[in-house]
């Protein structure tokens, strides 16, 4: 891999990791605008426990709005382990683990693994799809 290619790969991976960190912060803060900016318009999320399908940015934001309004809400954190960049398209896979922590007591309510597909739109990396597996 050439030096320029390595720099591009490193900067793309860093951009995705920074976007994930911003997404985690937006979840913790209950910031729907910040979440929406990171989601592609036709984003798809498949939940871990019941495999519920949330299709589209509007559906996902509505679900987060309900979650943020819960009396004892759960704060979800995704931690990427690997970012795999496509050498032929402006897309990437993120693999990692997640946990949901109950806001009132800091206890882990759920945890598992996830995969996310990202696309570089030219302006930013956005999430196109996320798939979750509940492990505990």
WOCOR-V210831 format. One line per field, one symbol per residue. phi: phi as a letter, one per 20 degrees, with the letter a starting at -180 (. if undefined). A space follows every 50 residues. Layout:
phi=???
This chain:
phi=.ffffffffffffffffffffffgffffemeffffgfeefgdgccdffed lgdddogfffffffgfffefgcfddecdcfeccdefeccecbdddaccbd dfffcmffeabrdbccddceeoeaeceebccdceda
